[in-house]
């Protein structure tokens, strides 16, 4: 049976006028974008803008996800024993959950094949954090990925050029044409990459708030429902947690600082908010993977894996398997270290409690230090960052430490300090605390 042929302009016009595209038309589009011939960049951009304005039905979104997934290699892990479950976060400030969650889930009996991304703008990327560990390799081939997954139980790598090439092209076009904030396109981008990993099921951390991509909870809920529905259409169980991102997660943001905090979590010394989100997401993974009957059962297993050192052992094994220096677990000085540590202290008129720690402004402080990137090709300074960050609801007085900045340049440090001072606000009475985890979509 021959493959239908279309003219790109006819598909563009159809969507521009509010029509629903067929499965064949969507597959033609994805193939054309991936091969770089059938759909020119300007035509793909026109269709992206039409989708941005006209939207897509759930069926169209599912077809687009599937077509993008099949635009390149789809990894087959069916020969590896055990449930393969992954987690994806829509991104935030201080979100180092993946570094803790993957070894923790493995220690509880799962396999975790994780293809991650790099940070862009104020949100950090898992790959950048891992590369703060000397020698850690994230650019691995699919055979290497499979071998480490079989040996260790988890592997954390970057997207290979052969996996979902249509998304790579479309993402770059969306980034420069004002079509990023479109739920069907976000959904297809995330889910096509995750479904191409060879997973059995997926847990999503959909963040909302000042430091998140989605500022409004209702938008995050819409995205969560769309991704769960796409997973269902692809035959993969998906659960999504909605988590608040108005203040950074944990007390560290950056690269070295977040690696240290992640290892501290695996040693049983992690901040309460970071562990709450980590346990919630990993718990859902264990339930989907058939390793726990309910959240209480999952929590008991996870706490045991932290307490007996099993999760930390997996992290060490993953470091070794991916070329990283495992000695960082016991000696943080091996990690990239900043030239200067500067404590930002509360002003003389400060009293009462912390009422706000604006996650976006903290992210801008990381950018100012040189620890973020405005473009994918930008270099990041792994040594700089924020540590010891004060949290909402904590008491404050004149001279109370708000955070410690890890600085390599005094001018950049001064800019970062200004952002921190804008981010942290005070109130005479203790503020009402916002729950971190607000919804489960499944």
N, C-alpha and C positions, 0 to 999 in steps of 0.2 A: 504493500500500500504506500503510495507516494506521500511525501510530506507536503501539506498545503503551503502555498506561497502567497504572501501578502505584500502590499505596498505600505511602507512605514507611515506615509502621510495619511492613508485611509484609517489606520489604527489610531493615529493622533487625533484626527477629526472626530472619529467615533467617540473617543473618551472626552474630547473637548466639548462635545455636544451633550454629554451626560449619559452616554450609552454604556452598557456593561460589556466588557470584552469577553470573548470566548477563550476556552482553554487553548485552542490552537493559536489564536492571536497572541496570547500571553507567552506561550512557548516560543513562538517566532521572535518575539521581542527579546526574551532572555538569551536565546541563541545568538541573535544578531548583535547584542551588546557584548557577549562573551567573545565572539569571533572578530569583533572590531570592524566588520565589513558591511553586514546587512543593515545595521542601524548605526548611522553616523552619530557622533557625539551630540551635534545640534538637534538631531531628530529625537534621540533618547532624552535630551533635556526638555524638549517640547512636550514629550509624553509624560515625563515626570511632573512638569508643571500642571498639565491637564489632570493628572491623578491627584496632585496636591489640592486643586480646586474642586474637582468633582468626586473625589473619593473612590473607594472600591467596595464592592459587596464582600461579605465574608467568604463567599465562594471564589471570587476573583483573587482575594488575598491569599487564600489557600493554594490556588493554582500558581500564583506568582512565586510563592515560597517554594513550591515543589519544582517549578521550572528553574529558578535560580539555583536551588540545591543541585539539580541535575545538569547544570551548565558546566560542571567539572567532575572531578572524582568524588565519589561517595565512599567513605571508608567503611569496610565491612569488618566488624569485630565479633561476628557471631560465633567464630571458632574459639574465642577466649571465654573460659568458664566464668560464671558469676554475673550479677546484674551490673550493667554499665549505666551509671547515673551522673549527670552533670548539673552544674549550677551556673546561671548567668545573672549578672547584676547590670542594671541600666546605668550605674555609675554614680559616684558621689565623692565627697571629700573625706579622706581618712578611711576609705572602704578597702581594707586589706583582708576581707573575709575569706577570699579564695585560698590564701596562703595557709590559713588555719583549717578551713573546711575540708579541703581535698585530703590531706593526710588523716584527719579525724574520721572522715567517712570510710577511708580504706581500713583504718584500724578497727572499724565496726563491721567490716565484711564486704564493702562495695568495691567496685572498680570505678575510677573517675577519669575518663578521657576529657581533658580540658584544653580547648583551643581558646586562647585569650587575646586581648587587644592591647594596644598602647594607649597611653593617656593623651588626651587632646584638650586644650583649654585648661579649665580649673579642675577637671576630674583626672585622677591618676589612673594608670594602666597597670595591670598585673604583670605584664612582661617587663616593664621598666623596673618595677620593684624587685623582681627576681634577678634582673641583671645587676643589681647592686651587690649581689653575692659574687665574689670573684670567681670567674670561670664558668658561671652558670650559663648553659646554652639553651636558648628558646627556639632557635631556628633549626629544627630537626626535620628529617624526612619522615614520610609516613611509616616506612619500615622501622626506623629508629623509635618513633612514637609507639608503635605496636609492641616492640621489644621491651621498652621501659614499662609500658602499661602491664605487660605480662609479668615482668620481673618484680616491680615495686607495687603495682596496683593503681598508681596514678602517674600522669605525665602532664606537664603544663607547658604548652608550646604555642608559637604563633601560627597564624593561618598560612598554609602552604599555597604557592601560586596555583597549584592544580585544583584546590578546593574552592568551590563557589567563585569562579572568576567574574561572573556577572555582577556579584555584589561588590567586588573590589572596584569595578568601573563605575557602577551606579553610585556607590558611596562617595567617590571622589567628585562625581558630577553634582550630587545633591549638596555636598559641602560648599560648593562655590556658586550655586544657583538659587539659594534660598528655599530649597525644598526638603530640608532636613526634618522639619517638624510636621511630619505627615504620618499618622498612625499606621495605615496599611504598609507604607514603605519602611517604617521602623520595624514593624512586625516581620515583614518578609526578610529584611536584612538580618535581624537577630536569629530568627528561626531557621532560615536556610543554612546558616553556618553551623548551628547547633545540631540540626538533624543530619548534616553531612558527616558528623563525627562518628557515627555508628552507635549512638546511645540507645538505650532502651527506654529511658524516661528522663525528665528534666524538671528542675525546680528553678523558678525565676524570682529574683529580688527586684521588684519594681519600685523605685524610689520616687518620692515626691517632696517638694519643699524648696527652700531657697538655694540649697546646694545641689539640687538634682536637675536632670534634664526636663522632667515634667514638674512644673511648679505647683499645679493644682492636683489635688487628690482625685477629682473626678476624671481628669485626663489620664492619670496613672491607672485608674480602675478600668477605663476603656481599653487602654493598651494591654493590660493584664488579661482581660477577657478575650481580646483578639488573639493573643499569643496562645492562650490555653485552647481556644477553638481551632487554631491552625495545627497545633500539636495533635489534637483529637482527629482532625481530618487526615493527618499523616500517620495515624495509628500509634502515636506515642503519648502516653499519659504525661500531662504537664500540670504542675501546680504553681501558683504565683502568690507570693507574700507581698503586701504593700507595706513599705517601711518608710518612716519619716527621715528626712535629711535636711532639717533646718539647722542643726549643729553638726560638726564633724563627728564621725564615728570613732570612738576611742579617744585617746589623748595624743595621738601622733598623726602627722601628715607629711608626706614627702616620700623618700625611697628608703634610705638607710633607716630612718626613724620608724617607718612602718614595718620593715623587716624585723627590727628589734622587738617591736610591740607584738608582732605575730609569733615570734619565738617565745616571748614571755607568756603569751596565751597558751601555747602548747606545753609550757612548763607549769601551767596552773596559776599564773599570776596576771591574767589579763583583765582589762577594765570591764566592769559589769555590763555596760551597754554593748560593747563589741561582742562579748560572749553571748549575750542574749540573742542578738541577731544571728550569730554563728550557730548556736544551738538550734534556733528555730528553723533555719534553712537546712542544716544537716539532718535534723530530725525528719523533715519532710522527705528528704532523699532516702533515708533509711526505711520509711514507710512505703514509698514507691518501689524501692528495691527489694521489698519483702524481708528486710532484716529486723523490722520492729513492727509490733502490732498497733501501737498508738504513740502519742507524743511522750507520755510518761515513761514507757518502755524505752523509747529512743533516748530520752534524757539520761536515764540510768546508765545505758551503755556508753554514751558519750562522756559522761563524767568519769566513768571508770577508765576509759581509754586515755583521758588526760591525766588522771591520778596515777595510773600505773606506767606512764611513759610510752605507751604503745603508739600514740599519735605522733609524738616527737620523734620516735624511732623511724616512722615512715617518712617524715620530713627529711631526716638525715639521709635515708636511703635514696630519696628522690634527688637530693642535692648531689650525692655521689654519682648517681646514674646519669645526670644531666651535666656533669662536669664541674659542678660547684664545689667550693671548699667547705666541707662539713664542719671545719673548726670554728666557723662563725657562730655556731650554736653555743659554744662555750666561751668565745672571745669576740665580743662585738667590735673590738678595735680593728679587726681584720676588714670590716666593711669600710667603704669610703667615709672619711671623717672630715668634717668642716674645720676651717682654721679657727673659728671663733664661736663661742656659745654666749648668747646674750639673753638675759632674763628681762622680759617685758613685765613691768610691775604696775599695779593699779595706782591711779593718781591719788593725790593727798585728800581729795574730797570723796573718795570712794567709800561706801559703807552699805551694809545690808547683804544682798545676795546677787548672784549673777542671773540676769533675766534673759539674756540673749548672747549666743555665740554664733554669729552669722556665718554659715558654712561657705557661702559664695565668697565673702570677703576673706575668709581664711584661705580659700583656694587661690584668690588673687594674691595673697601674701606669698604662697608657694611660687606662683608665677613670677612675682617680683624678685624672689631670691634666685631664680634661674632653675627651679625644679619642675617647671611645666613646659609645655610647648604650644605655640600658637598655630604651627603647621606640623604635619606628620613628620617632616624631614628635620625639624629642629632638634638640636642636641639638648639633653637634660643633664643637670648637675645632680648626681645621685646623693651627694654628701649633704646638701642643704635640706632644710625642712623645719617642721614644728614639733616640739616634744613638750610633755608636761602640761598639756592644754587644760585650762580650767573648764568646768562644765556648768551648764545651766542648773541653778538651784544651790550651788555651793556658796558658802559664806565668803564675803570679801571685805577688806578694810584697806586703808592706805598702805601701800607697799606690798600687798599680796601679789604673789607671782601669778601672772595670767598665762604665761607660756615661756618656753625657752626656744629661741631662734637659733638654728644652726646656720652659720653665715660664712660665706667665702669672699664677700665683697661688702665693704661698709656702706656704700651708697645704696646698693640693693637691699641691704639689711635695714636701712632707715626707711625705705619705701615699704618693706614688709611690716615693720613696726607700726607704721601709720595705718596699714590695713587692719592689723590686729586691734589697734585702739578703736577703730571704727566698728569692728565686729563685736566687741565685748561691751555689753551694757549692763547697768546695775539698777536694782530696785530696793526700796527699804524693807519690803516684805518678801517672803519666799514665794516664787512664782508657781503656778500650777504646771505640773510636768506633763508634757505631751507623750502619750504612749508611743513606743518605738514601732511596734508591729500592730497594724491597724486592720488588716483584712487578709483573708485567705480565699483565693479564687481557684476552684478546681472543677 
